[in-house]
Amino acid sequence: MNDTIAALATPLGEGGISVIRISGENALSIATGLFHSASGLLSPPPQKVLLGEIRDPESGQVIDEVLLTYFKKPNSHTGEHVVEISGHGGTLVSTTLLQLILKQGARLAEPGEFTRRAFIHGCLDLTQAEAVADLIDAASARALTAAVSQLKGGLSRRINKLFEQLLAVQAQLEAAIDFSEEGLTFQSRETTGRQIEEVKNEIFSLVHSFRQGKIIREGMRITLIGKPNVGKSSLLNALMQEDRAIVTNIPGTTRDTLEERVRIKDIHIVIIDSAGLRDNPEIIEEEGIRRTRNALAQSDLALVLFDPSQPLDGNDELLMNEVGDKPRYVLFNKSDLEQKWAKEKIEKFLQGEKPISLSAKTGTGLEDLKEAIYNHATSGKRVGDSITITRERHRDHLQQAAEALDTASSSMVSGCSEELIAVDVTLAMEHLGSVLGKTFAEDLLDKIFGQFCIGK
């Protein structure tokens, strides 16, 4: 962490500009050893942009005309001295500039090291540092909005508030343990139990937001399921608005899963076309069916296609059993053809489940399907309506924090001692701290002595 590091902050290749970032104690001295200001300034003032040239110190050759900006610590992205050099884009010029900087004593930064230093120096907490990567990888407007919210501290503020609430609870518990004979007045166990329960419920609400958050960040995975020749590949082509999958009248044309990406409004969708499911498949089909089942297991939603223009048979029953409890929409495709399923047969077969009628060939009903998919992905909420967690790491720590508080709450009701309750509250705080990347020992001591004025 004491090294001065440097790296290209823009992608390598041809472009209008390239930006090289230097961070560390020697960032300014390394930059000024190469930079010659057009105004004659020997040392650039902080937060000012200077025009000048980068020259090879050995040959004196001008490498590029650049803009240089100096950020004095701690007012920088990393909390260290930072210099950013904006030069012309191009592989040769940018790599030549970077090599000159490395020759002056900097080392090449590791992946993510600038953001890591920002975290180490307290410029970002862990959730904000992770949001930097999410912002770069965002594949939809909703994912971008969620990443920006997290980068600006939306999730951090909520978890910090819960952390502070537990600090207050823990302060009461620890004080009751350590200073029970000092004549101090503590809040009732009922009040403490109610506070623990409130925080636990808040944390569980965050845990439950992970399903939607994961979809926002990674996109929703949808598997098309159906018998051979019900129109799965045609539906994929219709949703993509191009002929991506091979479509024929021969059953079993699709022998493998085909994965494609589309966007419905501001949600990124991964659609998997699969081999048809039926009894007694051919040998080649068996492997395709195995892959279909794997894709179904990994998907967030199944679109179960039926063809009511053909008689109902045992393979239709097989489909419903294969999907099981997986979230699904039942689709009646080929609505442009004569329908052979009687109304009473449909009601008995679906047992109250409402199908979506459509035609992948003509496009009828496609907008209804897209709206249903979007509502499932968003749970009917608009962007920014609530804080959601988007990473499994956050979900796991919050889940364990909530479970620890659930145990603490049960211990409180059972009349267990403050020592036992405090152990579980401490565990919950450690998990909240792990989400943010913080510890709490000193904060807890400050809270105790500040509340009760011990030793005055």
Backbone torsions as a table, in degrees:
resi	resn	phi	psi	omega
1	MET	NA	-12.6	179.3
2	ASN	-87.2	-10.3	-179.7
3	ASP	-71.7	153.3	168.4
4	THR	-91.4	127.8	-174.1
5	ILE	-115.2	157.9	179.6
6	ALA	-148.4	150.7	177.2
7	ALA	-169.2	160.4	171.1
8	LEU	-70.6	129.5	177.1
9	ALA	-93.8	-7.6	177.9
10	THR	-116.5	157.7	-178.9
11	PRO	-62.1	145.2	177.3
12	LEU	-71.9	135.0	178.5
13	GLY	140.3	-173.4	-178.0
14	GLU	-76.6	139.6	179.5
15	GLY	-176.6	176.4	-178.9
16	GLY	-66.2	-46.4	179.7
17	ILE	-137.4	161.9	168.3
18	SER	-130.6	144.3	-178.7
19	VAL	-119.6	127.4	175.1
20	ILE	-111.4	130.9	-178.7
21	ARG	-111.6	134.7	176.2
22	ILE	-120.8	132.6	-179.6
23	SER	-137.5	134.7	178.8
24	GLY	141.7	177.0	-174.5
25	GLU	-62.4	-32.0	-176.7
26	ASN	-100.5	14.0	-176.0
27	ALA	-57.9	-45.6	-176.4
28	LEU	-69.1	-43.7	-178.4
29	SER	-65.6	-36.2	177.3
30	ILE	-65.6	-43.9	-178.2
31	ALA	-66.9	-44.4	-177.5
32	THR	-69.8	-18.5	175.1
33	GLY	-71.9	-16.7	-178.8
34	LEU	-114.2	-24.6	-171.5
35	PHE	-93.5	136.5	176.7
36	HIS	-124.8	109.4	-174.4
37	SER	-69.2	140.8	177.4
38	ALA	-68.0	-24.3	-179.7
39	SER	-90.3	-4.5	178.9
40	GLY	88.1	0.6	178.0
41	LEU	-66.0	133.6	-179.8
42	LEU	-83.8	-29.7	-179.2
43	SER	-133.3	123.6	-177.1
44	PRO	-71.6	137.3	175.9
45	PRO	-72.6	151.2	-179.5
46	PRO	-62.6	147.3	175.4
47	GLN	57.5	26.3	175.1
48	LYS	-121.1	143.6	179.8
49	VAL	-98.4	126.2	-179.5
50	LEU	-115.2	140.6	173.6
51	LEU	-92.3	139.6	179.2
52	GLY	-174.7	-165.1	-178.8
53	GLU	-124.1	148.5	168.8
54	ILE	-99.3	123.7	-179.8
55	ARG	-120.2	144.6	174.4
56	ASP	-68.8	119.4	-176.4
57	PRO	-64.9	-20.1	-179.0
58	GLU	-85.6	-46.1	-176.1
59	SER	-99.1	-17.9	-175.6
60	GLY	77.0	4.4	-178.9
61	GLN	-69.6	136.6	176.2
62	VAL	-77.1	123.9	-179.6
63	ILE	-92.0	-40.4	-178.3
64	ASP	-165.6	154.4	169.7
65	GLU	-92.9	127.1	-170.0
66	VAL	-135.3	170.1	167.4
67	LEU	-111.4	131.7	-178.2
68	LEU	-118.5	134.0	177.4
69	THR	-127.4	130.0	-179.4
70	TYR	-110.3	128.2	176.2
71	PHE	-113.6	113.2	-177.9
72	LYS	-80.7	135.8	-180.0
73	LYS	-63.6	147.2	3.6
74	PRO	-92.5	11.6	-175.0
75	ASN	-87.7	62.8	179.3
76	SER	-147.5	172.6	-179.1
77	HIS	-61.1	-40.9	-176.5
78	THR	-93.6	-10.1	-173.8
79	GLY	83.7	-0.4	177.3
80	GLU	-109.5	176.0	169.5
81	HIS	-63.2	128.6	-179.1
82	VAL	-130.1	137.0	173.3
83	VAL	-123.9	131.0	175.3
84	GLU	-115.5	128.3	-179.6
85	ILE	-114.0	117.3	179.3
86	SER	-103.2	110.0	-179.9
87	GLY	-115.7	-172.5	178.2
88	HIS	-75.9	146.4	179.0
89	GLY	-71.7	157.1	-179.0
90	GLY	138.4	140.6	-175.7
91	THR	-62.7	-45.9	-174.5
92	LEU	-68.2	-48.2	-175.5
93	VAL	-66.1	-41.1	-177.5
94	SER	-70.3	-40.8	178.7
95	THR	-69.6	-33.2	177.0
96	THR	-65.6	-44.3	177.2
97	LEU	-60.5	-44.8	-179.0
98	LEU	-63.9	-41.0	179.6
99	GLN	-63.6	-38.4	176.7
100	LEU	-62.5	-40.5	179.4
101	ILE	-65.2	-42.1	179.5
102	LEU	-65.5	-34.2	178.1
103	LYS	-65.7	-25.0	-179.1
104	GLN	-82.6	-0.8	174.5
105	GLY	122.9	-6.6	176.0
106	ALA	-80.5	160.4	172.2
107	ARG	-117.4	157.9	-179.3
108	LEU	-68.8	130.3	-177.3
109	ALA	-68.4	146.5	172.6
110	GLU	-75.7	161.3	176.8
111	PRO	-57.1	127.4	177.8
112	GLY	76.1	9.0	-172.7
113	GLU	-72.6	-31.4	177.5
114	PHE	-63.9	-45.1	179.0
115	THR	-67.6	-36.2	177.9
116	ARG	-62.7	-40.6	178.3
117	ARG	-66.8	-34.4	175.8
118	ALA	-61.0	-39.4	177.4
119	PHE	-68.5	-46.0	-178.3
120	ILE	-59.3	-37.3	-178.1
121	HIS	-90.8	10.4	173.5
122	GLY	78.3	12.8	178.0
123	CYS	-77.6	-26.6	178.2
124	LEU	-139.1	149.9	167.5
125	ASP	-92.2	-179.6	-174.2
126	LEU	-63.8	-39.1	-179.1
127	THR	-65.3	-36.9	178.3
128	GLN	-70.7	-38.1	177.5
129	ALA	-62.7	-41.5	178.0
130	GLU	-66.8	-30.6	179.9
131	ALA	-66.2	-26.9	177.4
132	VAL	-60.0	-46.2	178.1
133	ALA	-65.7	-39.8	179.3
134	ASP	-63.9	-36.7	179.6
135	LEU	-63.9	-41.9	-180.0
136	ILE	-68.0	-38.5	-175.0
137	ASP	-87.5	-3.2	-174.0
138	ALA	-55.1	128.0	-178.1
139	ALA	-109.5	2.6	179.1
140	SER	-151.1	164.5	179.6
141	ALA	-62.3	-37.8	-179.8
142	ARG	-67.7	-40.6	177.3
143	ALA	-64.0	-39.0	178.1
144	LEU	-63.4	-44.8	-179.8
145	THR	-62.6	-42.5	179.2
146	ALA	-63.8	-41.0	-179.9
147	ALA	-66.7	-41.1	178.8
148	VAL	-64.0	-42.0	178.4
149	SER	-60.1	-42.9	180.0
150	GLN	-70.3	-37.7	178.7
151	LEU	-64.0	-35.7	179.4
152	LYS	-80.2	0.0	173.0
153	GLY	96.9	15.9	-180.0
154	GLY	-59.9	-51.1	178.7
155	LEU	-68.8	-39.2	-179.9
156	SER	-59.3	-44.7	-179.0
157	ARG	-62.5	-40.5	-178.8
158	ARG	-67.5	-44.0	-179.6
159	ILE	-70.1	-37.5	176.7
160	ASN	-61.7	-37.5	177.9
161	LYS	-63.5	-43.6	177.4
162	LEU	-64.3	-38.7	178.1
163	PHE	-60.8	-45.5	179.8
164	GLU	-65.5	-35.8	177.3
165	GLN	-64.0	-40.3	177.8
166	LEU	-70.4	-31.9	175.3
167	LEU	-59.3	-42.6	179.7
168	ALA	-64.9	-41.3	177.2
169	VAL	-63.5	-46.0	-177.9
170	GLN	-65.4	-34.8	178.2
171	ALA	-62.1	-41.7	177.4
172	GLN	-63.8	-45.1	-179.3
173	LEU	-63.6	-47.7	-178.2
174	GLU	-65.3	-39.2	179.7
175	ALA	-66.6	-39.9	178.1
176	ALA	-64.8	-31.2	178.2
177	ILE	-74.2	-49.3	-169.8
178	ASP	-86.3	-24.6	-173.5
179	PHE	-128.9	35.3	-177.3
180	SER	-65.3	-21.1	-177.1
181	GLU	-104.3	14.3	-177.4
182	GLU	-91.8	-0.2	179.6
183	GLY	79.0	17.4	-179.9
184	LEU	-86.5	154.6	178.8
185	THR	-100.4	126.6	179.5
186	PHE	-113.5	158.0	178.9
187	GLN	-69.2	158.9	-175.8
188	SER	-68.8	156.6	177.2
189	ARG	-63.5	-32.5	178.7
190	GLU	-62.4	-41.6	178.7
191	THR	-65.3	-44.3	178.6
192	THR	-62.4	-42.2	178.6
193	GLY	-62.6	-39.2	178.9
194	ARG	-66.2	-38.2	178.4
195	GLN	-65.4	-41.5	178.6
196	ILE	-62.9	-42.8	-178.5
197	GLU	-64.1	-40.1	179.7
198	GLU	-63.7	-44.1	179.1
199	VAL	-66.3	-41.3	178.8
200	LYS	-58.1	-45.3	-179.8
201	ASN	-64.6	-37.9	176.9
202	GLU	-62.6	-42.7	-178.5
203	ILE	-67.5	-41.4	178.3
204	PHE	-61.6	-35.3	178.4
205	SER	-64.8	-35.5	175.2
206	LEU	-67.9	-42.2	178.1
207	VAL	-58.1	-43.0	-178.0
208	HIS	-70.1	-16.8	178.6
209	SER	-79.0	-6.3	-174.2
210	PHE	-65.3	-35.9	-179.1
211	ARG	-56.8	-48.4	179.4
212	GLN	-71.1	-39.0	-179.7
213	GLY	-62.2	-39.6	178.5
214	LYS	-64.4	-40.0	178.0
215	ILE	-65.1	-40.8	179.0
216	ILE	-61.0	-44.0	-174.6
217	ARG	-78.9	-43.9	-172.0
218	GLU	-104.8	-14.5	-174.5
219	GLY	94.1	162.7	179.4
220	MET	-99.3	134.1	179.1
221	ARG	-95.9	124.7	-178.8
222	ILE	-123.0	130.1	176.5
223	THR	-109.7	130.6	175.7
224	LEU	-86.5	121.3	-176.5
225	ILE	-120.7	138.3	177.7
226	GLY	177.6	168.5	173.9
227	LYS	-66.0	165.3	173.4
228	PRO	-59.3	137.9	172.4
229	ASN	70.6	27.0	174.7
230	VAL	-92.5	-5.6	175.6
231	GLY	106.2	24.5	179.6
232	LYS	-64.3	-47.4	-179.5
233	SER	-66.5	-35.7	177.0
234	SER	-64.5	-38.8	178.3
235	LEU	-66.7	-40.9	176.6
236	LEU	-58.6	-46.8	179.2
237	ASN	-61.3	-39.6	-179.3
238	ALA	-66.5	-40.2	179.4
239	LEU	-68.9	-33.7	179.8
240	MET	-85.9	-14.3	-177.6
241	GLN	60.2	36.0	173.7
242	GLU	-159.2	159.1	-179.9
243	ASP	-83.3	82.6	-177.9
244	ARG	-90.2	-38.1	-178.9
245	ALA	-104.1	147.2	177.8
246	ILE	-72.8	130.6	-179.3
247	VAL	-122.3	124.3	174.3
248	THR	-139.0	171.7	176.2
249	ASN	-85.5	0.2	-178.1
250	ILE	-87.2	119.8	178.6
251	PRO	-60.4	141.5	177.3
252	GLY	85.9	16.2	179.4
253	THR	-60.4	-42.8	179.2
254	THR	-82.0	114.6	-178.3
255	ARG	-107.2	-9.1	-176.9
256	ASP	-139.0	165.9	176.0
257	THR	-79.2	143.0	178.5
258	LEU	-124.5	121.8	-173.8
259	GLU	-109.3	127.3	179.6
260	GLU	-136.8	160.5	-177.3
261	ARG	-117.7	134.4	175.5
262	VAL	-136.2	169.9	176.9
263	ARG	-125.7	127.2	175.4
264	ILE	-112.2	110.0	-172.8
265	LYS	55.8	-117.2	-177.8
266	ASP	-109.9	26.8	178.8
267	ILE	-118.5	134.0	177.8
268	HIS	-83.8	127.7	-175.9
269	ILE	-122.2	132.5	171.9
270	VAL	-107.2	118.0	-177.9
271	ILE	-109.1	130.1	179.9
272	ILE	-112.8	114.8	172.0
273	ASP	-83.0	137.1	-172.0
274	SER	-128.8	165.4	175.9
275	ALA	-68.1	149.0	-179.3
276	GLY	-68.2	143.6	177.9
277	LEU	-97.3	129.1	176.2
278	ARG	-161.9	160.5	175.5
279	ASP	-70.8	152.0	175.8
280	ASN	52.1	54.8	178.7
281	PRO	-73.1	162.6	173.6
282	GLU	-67.4	164.7	-177.0
283	ILE	-59.3	-43.6	-178.6
284	ILE	-66.6	-34.9	-179.4
285	GLU	-67.0	-29.4	-174.7
286	GLU	-57.8	-42.1	179.0
287	GLU	-66.7	-39.3	176.6
288	GLY	-62.0	-39.8	179.1
289	ILE	-66.7	-38.4	176.7
290	ARG	-61.0	-41.8	178.7
291	ARG	-69.3	-32.6	175.5
292	THR	-61.4	-44.6	179.8
293	ARG	-64.4	-38.1	176.5
294	ASN	-64.6	-43.1	179.1
295	ALA	-63.5	-39.0	178.8
296	LEU	-63.3	-41.5	-179.1
297	ALA	-63.5	-31.8	-177.1
298	GLN	-92.6	-1.9	-175.2
299	SER	-89.0	160.4	176.3
300	ASP	-91.1	-22.1	-176.0
301	LEU	-152.3	141.0	174.6
302	ALA	-110.5	135.6	170.6
303	LEU	-104.8	109.0	-174.1
304	VAL	-97.3	111.1	-174.6
305	LEU	-95.3	136.1	172.7
306	PHE	-126.6	157.3	178.8
307	ASP	-118.8	91.3	-178.6
308	PRO	-68.7	-3.3	175.9
309	SER	-80.2	-6.3	177.0
310	GLN	-117.2	153.8	-177.8
311	PRO	-61.6	146.8	175.9
312	LEU	-67.9	134.1	179.6
313	ASP	-140.2	-175.3	-176.0
314	GLY	-64.6	-28.1	179.5
315	ASN	-68.5	-26.3	175.4
316	ASP	-66.7	-39.8	175.1
317	GLU	-64.3	-39.3	179.5
318	LEU	-57.7	-40.4	-178.5
319	LEU	-59.2	-49.1	-177.3
320	MET	-62.6	-36.4	178.0
321	ASN	-69.1	-36.7	-179.7
322	GLU	-65.2	-40.6	-177.8
323	VAL	-70.1	-36.1	176.8
324	GLY	61.0	-128.2	-177.5
325	ASP	-91.3	4.4	179.9
326	LYS	-61.4	134.4	174.6
327	PRO	-53.3	136.7	-172.4
328	ARG	-152.6	161.5	165.5
329	TYR	-124.8	133.6	175.9
330	VAL	-90.3	126.7	-177.4
331	LEU	-116.1	129.9	171.7
332	PHE	-100.3	102.5	-177.2
333	ASN	-87.0	171.5	177.4
334	LYS	61.7	42.5	179.0
335	SER	-67.2	-12.2	179.0
336	ASP	-79.9	-8.6	179.4
337	LEU	-101.6	166.7	178.2
338	GLU	-64.5	130.6	-177.0
339	GLN	-89.8	132.3	-176.2
340	LYS	-110.5	0.2	178.5
341	TRP	-91.0	121.3	176.5
342	ALA	-69.6	149.5	-177.2
343	LYS	-56.3	-43.1	-178.4
344	GLU	-67.1	-32.3	176.6
345	LYS	-68.0	-39.2	179.3
346	ILE	-63.6	-46.2	-178.6
347	GLU	-62.8	-39.9	179.3
348	LYS	-69.5	-39.6	-177.7
349	PHE	-69.1	-43.3	-175.6
350	LEU	-87.1	-16.4	178.3
351	GLN	51.9	51.3	175.0
352	GLY	90.4	-9.4	179.2
353	GLU	-73.7	129.7	-175.6
354	LYS	-89.0	121.7	-179.8
355	PRO	-83.7	162.0	172.7
356	ILE	-105.5	119.8	-179.4
357	SER	-89.9	133.4	-178.4
358	LEU	-156.6	171.7	172.8
359	SER	-135.3	110.9	178.2
360	ALA	-64.9	-24.9	-178.4
361	LYS	-74.1	-47.0	-176.3
362	THR	-95.6	-16.6	-179.0
363	GLY	91.6	-3.0	178.4
364	THR	-62.5	130.2	177.3
365	GLY	85.1	-5.4	-178.2
366	LEU	-64.2	-39.3	-179.6
367	GLU	-66.2	-36.1	175.9
368	ASP	-63.2	-40.3	178.6
369	LEU	-65.1	-45.2	179.9
370	LYS	-60.9	-40.5	179.4
371	GLU	-64.6	-40.0	178.4
372	ALA	-65.3	-42.3	178.4
373	ILE	-62.6	-44.1	-178.7
374	TYR	-64.1	-42.9	179.7
375	ASN	-65.2	-35.3	177.0
376	HIS	-66.6	-41.0	-177.9
377	ALA	-67.8	-36.2	-173.5
378	THR	-101.6	-6.0	-175.6
379	SER	56.6	27.4	177.8
380	GLY	76.9	9.1	-177.0
381	LYS	-99.8	148.2	176.0
382	ARG	-85.6	161.4	175.5
383	VAL	-59.8	132.0	175.9
384	GLY	87.3	0.2	179.9
385	ASP	-65.6	-32.9	-176.7
386	SER	-155.9	163.5	176.2
387	ILE	-79.1	131.6	175.7
388	THR	-125.0	148.5	174.2
389	ILE	-94.9	138.8	-172.3
390	THR	-116.4	-4.2	-176.7
391	ARG	-120.0	142.1	-179.3
392	GLU	-64.3	-32.3	178.4
393	ARG	-60.0	-44.4	178.5
394	HIS	-63.4	-44.9	-178.8
395	ARG	-59.0	-45.0	-176.7
396	ASP	-63.9	-46.3	-179.8
397	HIS	-66.0	-40.5	179.9
398	LEU	-68.0	-37.6	177.0
399	GLN	-60.4	-45.3	-179.7
400	GLN	-68.6	-34.6	176.3
401	ALA	-63.8	-44.3	-179.6
402	ALA	-65.5	-39.0	179.1
403	GLU	-66.3	-38.0	177.4
404	ALA	-64.2	-40.3	179.1
405	LEU	-70.4	-31.8	175.9
406	ASP	-63.5	-41.0	175.9
407	THR	-65.1	-42.3	178.7
408	ALA	-61.7	-41.1	179.5
409	SER	-63.8	-43.4	178.2
410	SER	-63.7	-39.8	178.5
411	SER	-64.4	-37.0	178.8
412	MET	-64.6	-44.9	179.8
413	VAL	-65.0	-35.3	-178.0
414	SER	-77.5	-5.7	178.8
415	GLY	82.6	20.5	178.9
416	CYS	-67.6	163.8	-176.8
417	SER	-71.9	160.3	178.4
418	GLU	-60.7	-31.4	-179.6
419	GLU	-60.2	-45.7	-179.1
420	LEU	-67.6	-40.5	-179.9
421	ILE	-65.0	-41.4	-178.5
422	ALA	-62.3	-32.6	179.0
423	VAL	-60.8	-45.5	-178.8
424	ASP	-72.1	-36.2	176.2
425	VAL	-64.1	-40.6	177.0
426	THR	-60.2	-43.5	179.6
427	LEU	-61.8	-42.2	178.5
428	ALA	-61.7	-41.5	179.9
429	MET	-66.3	-36.1	178.3
430	GLU	-63.6	-39.3	179.4
431	HIS	-69.9	-39.5	174.9
432	LEU	-62.5	-41.9	177.8
433	GLY	-62.4	-33.6	179.3
434	SER	-67.4	-32.3	176.4
435	VAL	-64.0	-42.6	-175.9
436	LEU	-89.2	-21.4	-175.0
437	GLY	81.6	41.7	-178.2
438	LYS	-132.7	160.6	173.3
439	THR	-113.5	173.1	-172.6
440	PHE	-135.6	-0.3	-172.8
441	ALA	-56.5	-50.0	-178.7
442	GLU	-66.4	-37.9	178.1
443	ASP	-61.6	-39.7	-179.2
444	LEU	-65.7	-43.5	178.4
445	LEU	-60.6	-44.1	178.2
446	ASP	-59.6	-39.1	-178.1
447	LYS	-66.4	-44.4	-178.7
448	ILE	-63.5	-53.2	-175.8
449	PHE	-68.5	-30.7	179.2
450	GLY	-72.0	-36.5	-177.8
451	GLN	-74.4	-42.4	-169.4
452	PHE	-109.7	0.6	176.6
453	CYS	50.3	46.3	-178.3
454	ILE	-62.8	135.2	175.0
455	GLY	78.5	19.3	-175.9
456	LYS	-72.3	NA	NA
